[in-house]
């Protein structure tokens, strides 16, 4: 995790393994094999980070925000995939109920905050009130203004209580967003990601940009800063965000507990079923 050594190490990897920048200044898309080779050591570091959290009782809260198709779910899956689901939770709330609409805005999020030793990853968060809700007309201007005033205060309370809070905004150009929308529409395994709101939001790219800028001006604070990550190349974006997260956490290694597996005192048994139930036939 340590920030200085991690940055130097990542810089060497980028210079050695990354593809050269294209004519537009961006980097070429990363191959799947290169991505997987670079992701695995980061996931090992994430496991060490999780052991440190459990050992110290610290709490980690990561908010992942961005436009539709930016890649929020993908980077959250990359972080959580190799971690113990009992201590790493993903929170992706649906639209508020009628009762929740009458509550203090932050109230529905509080029960999902991490306890000692836990990691909580928000796939969208209370920042809906600064982005999709005002752009799509789901809240009033007064509600947005109140949120932008209260959010830094709310986050200061979280940080003062010891929560390690990270806020990431994933950036994506509209040409990439359109390509990803088209891919979802064409792929029956991804169509569930599309909604009528997504179709309408396509015409509001600049409105979302203005709402984002307003949000950043009001909520980028010393105690809870925003970090913007380029996700035009989602694979490279995931690696960049995970590296940043690890580099900005304390580096206090905790020895991994080893479990010895002595040899069985007998030959391995096979499953046997003496009742009427049997396993169903396997597929061909």
C-alpha positions in Angstrom: 0.0 0.0 0.0 2.6 2.7 0.8 2.1 5.6 -1.5 5.7 6.6 -2.7 7.0 3.1 -3.4 3.7 2.2 -5.0 3.7 5.1 -7.3 7.3 4.5 -8.4 6.5 0.8 -8.9 3.4 1.6 -11.0 5.3 4.1 -13.0 7.9 1.5 -14.0 5.1 -0.9 -15.0 3.5 1.8 -17.1 6.7 2.6 -18.9 7.5 -1.0 -19.4 4.2 -2.7 -20.1 1.8 0.1 -21.1 1.1 0.8 -24.8 2.2 4.1 -26.2 -0.1 7.1 -26.3 -2.1 7.5 -29.5 -2.2 10.6 -31.7 -4.9 12.1 -29.6 -2.8 11.9 -26.4 -4.7 8.9 -25.0 -3.4 5.4 -24.5 -4.3 2.5 -26.7 -6.7 0.0 -25.3 -5.1 -2.6 -23.0 -5.3 -6.2 -23.9 -7.1 -8.7 -21.7 -4.0 -10.7 -21.0 -2.0 -7.6 -20.0 -4.9 -6.5 -17.8 -5.2 -9.8 -16.0 -1.4 -10.0 -15.4 -1.4 -6.5 -13.8 -4.7 -7.0 -11.9 -3.6 -10.1 -10.0 -0.8 -8.5 -7.9 -3.2 -5.6 -7.1 -5.8 -8.1 -5.9 -3.1 -9.6 -3.6 -2.4 -6.2 -2.2 -6.2 -5.7 -1.7 -6.2 -8.9 0.4 -3.4 -7.6 2.5 -5.3 -4.3 2.9 -8.4 -6.3 4.0 -6.3 -8.2 6.6 -5.0 -4.8 7.9 -8.5 -3.5 8.2 -9.6 -6.5 10.2 -6.5 -6.5 12.4 -6.9 -2.8 13.3 -10.7 -2.5 13.2 -10.5 0.4 10.7 -13.4 1.0 8.3 -13.1 1.7 4.6 -15.8 3.4 2.5 -15.4 3.8 -1.3 -17.9 5.8 -3.4 -17.8 5.1 -7.1 -19.6 7.6 -9.2 -19.7 8.5 -12.9 -21.9 8.7 -16.0 -23.9 5.7 -17.2 -21.6 3.0 -18.8 -18.5 4.6 -17.2 -17.5 1.3 -15.6 -18.6 1.5 -12.0 -19.7 -2.1 -11.7 -16.6 -3.4 -13.4 -14.1 -1.7 -11.1 -16.2 -2.6 -8.0 -16.2 -6.3 -9.1 -12.4 -6.2 -9.7 -11.9 -5.0 -6.1 -14.5 -7.3 -4.4 -13.9 -10.4 -6.5 -11.1 -11.9 -4.4 -12.1 -10.5 -1.0 -14.1 -12.2 1.7 -17.8 -11.2 1.1 -18.4 -11.3 4.8 -16.1 -8.2 5.2 -16.5 -6.6 1.8 -19.9 -5.4 0.8 -21.2 -3.8 -2.4 -24.1 -1.4 -2.0 -26.2 -0.5 -5.0 -29.5 0.9 -3.8 -32.7 1.0 -5.9 -34.8 4.1 -6.1 -36.2 5.3 -2.7 -39.5 4.0 -1.4 -42.4 6.4 -0.6 -41.4 6.2 3.0 -37.7 6.9 2.3 -38.6 10.0 0.3 -39.9 11.5 3.5 -36.7 10.8 5.5 -33.6 13.0 5.9 -31.9 12.4 2.6 -28.8 10.7 4.0 -30.8 8.5 6.3 -31.2 5.5 3.9 -27.4 5.3 3.4 -26.4 5.3 7.0 -27.4 1.7 7.7 -25.0 0.6 5.0 -21.9 2.3 6.4 -19.0 -0.1 7.3 -18.4 -1.5 10.8 -15.0 -2.4 12.2 -12.8 -4.3 9.7 -15.3 -3.9 6.8 -15.0 -2.5 3.3 -18.2 -1.0 1.7 -18.2 -0.1 -2.0 -21.1 2.1 -3.1 -22.1 1.7 -6.7 -23.6 5.2 -6.8 -24.3 6.8 -3.5 -25.9 9.9 -2.0 -24.4 11.8 -4.9 -27.4 10.8 -6.9 -28.9 14.0 -5.5 -26.2 16.0 -7.2 -26.3 14.2 -10.6 -29.1 12.0 -12.0 -31.8 13.4 -9.8 -31.5 17.1 -10.7 -30.7 16.4 -14.4 -33.7 14.0 -14.8 -36.0 16.2 -12.7 -36.3 13.8 -9.8 -35.7 16.5 -7.2 -36.1 20.2 -6.8 -33.5 22.9 -7.1 -33.9 23.6 -3.3 -33.3 19.9 -2.5 -30.1 19.9 -4.6 -28.9 23.1 -3.1 -29.5 21.7 0.4 -27.7 18.5 -0.4 -24.6 20.4 -1.7 -24.5 22.3 1.5 -25.0 19.3 3.8 -22.8 16.7 2.0 -19.4 18.1 3.1 -20.7 18.3 6.7 -22.0 14.7 6.6 -18.7 13.5 5.2 -16.8 15.4 7.8 -18.7 13.5 10.5 -17.8 10.2 8.9 -14.1 11.1 8.6 -13.9 12.5 12.1 -15.4 9.2 13.4 -12.5 7.3 11.8 -14.0 6.1 8.5 -11.5 6.0 5.6 -13.5 7.7 2.8 -12.6 7.7 -0.9 -14.7 9.3 -3.6 -14.0 8.4 -7.2 -15.6 9.9 -10.4 -15.1 7.8 -13.5 -14.8 9.9 -16.6 -15.9 8.8 -20.1 -16.3 10.6 -23.4 -19.6 10.4 -25.2 -18.2 8.5 -28.1 -17.2 5.7 -25.7 -20.5 6.0 -23.9 -22.5 5.6 -27.1 -20.4 2.5 -28.1 -21.1 0.9 -24.7 -24.8 1.7 -25.0 -24.9 0.1 -28.4 -23.1 -3.0 -27.1 -25.6 -3.4 -24.3 -28.5 -3.1 -26.7 -27.0 -5.8 -28.9 -26.0 -8.2 -26.2 -28.9 -10.1 -24.6 -26.7 -10.8 -21.5 -26.2 -7.0 -21.0 -29.6 -5.6 -21.9 -30.7 -5.6 -18.3 -28.3 -2.7 -17.8 -30.4 -0.5 -20.1 -33.4 1.4 -18.9 -35.7 4.1 -20.3 -33.8 6.6 -18.1 -30.6 5.6 -19.9 -32.2 6.3 -23.3 -33.2 9.7 -22.2 -29.9 10.5 -20.4 -28.1 10.0 -23.8 -29.4 13.5 -24.8 -28.2 15.1 -21.6 -24.5 14.5 -21.7 -23.6 18.2 -21.3 -26.3 18.7 -18.6 -24.6 15.9 -16.6 -21.3 17.6 -17.1 -22.6 20.8 -15.7 -24.1 19.0 -12.7 -20.9 17.2 -12.1 -18.9 20.4 -12.1 -21.2 22.0 -9.7 -21.0 19.0 -7.4 -17.2 19.0 -7.5 -17.0 22.7 -6.6 -19.2 22.2 -3.6 -18.0 18.8 -2.3 -14.3 18.5 -3.1 -12.9 19.2 0.4 -9.7 18.6 2.2 -11.3 16.0 4.4 -13.2 14.2 1.6 -11.5 15.0 -1.8 -12.7 13.7 -5.1 -10.4 11.7 -7.4 -11.2 11.7 -11.2 -10.1 8.6 -13.1 -10.1 8.2 -16.9 -12.3 5.2 -17.8 -12.3 5.6 -21.6 -10.2 2.4 -21.4 -12.0 0.5 -18.7 -9.3 -2.0 -18.0 -6.6 0.7 -17.6 -9.1 2.7 -15.5 -9.7 -0.2 -13.1 -5.9 -0.6 -12.6 -5.4 3.1 -12.1 -8.2 3.4 -9.5 -7.2 0.4 -7.5 -3.5 1.5 -7.5 -4.6 4.9 -6.3 -6.7 3.4 -3.5 -3.9 1.2 -2.3 -1.3 4.0 -2.5 -3.4 6.2 -0.3 -4.0 3.8 2.5 -1.5 3.2 5.4 1.1 0.5 4.7 1.1 -1.7 7.7 1.5 -5.4 6.7 -0.3 -8.0 8.8 1.1 -11.5 8.5 -1.1 -13.9 6.7 -2.4 -16.7 8.9 -1.5 -20.1 7.5 -3.6 -23.2 8.0 -1.8 -26.6 7.9 -3.6 -29.4 6.3 -2.2 -32.8 7.6 -2.7 -35.8 5.4 -6.0 -37.7 5.7 -5.6 -40.9 7.9 -7.5 -42.9 5.2 -8.2 -42.9 1.5 -10.6 -40.2 0.4 -14.2 -41.1 0.6 -16.8 -40.7 -2.2 -20.2 -39.1 -1.7 -22.9 -41.7 -1.0 -26.6 -41.2 -0.7 -28.6 -43.9 1.1 -32.0 -42.2 0.8 -34.2 -41.6 -2.2 -32.5 -38.4 -3.3 -29.7 -38.6 -5.9 -27.7 -35.8 -7.7 -29.4 -34.7 -10.9 -27.8 -35.9 -14.2 -24.9 -33.7 -15.4 -25.2 -31.8 -18.7 -23.6 -33.4 -21.8 
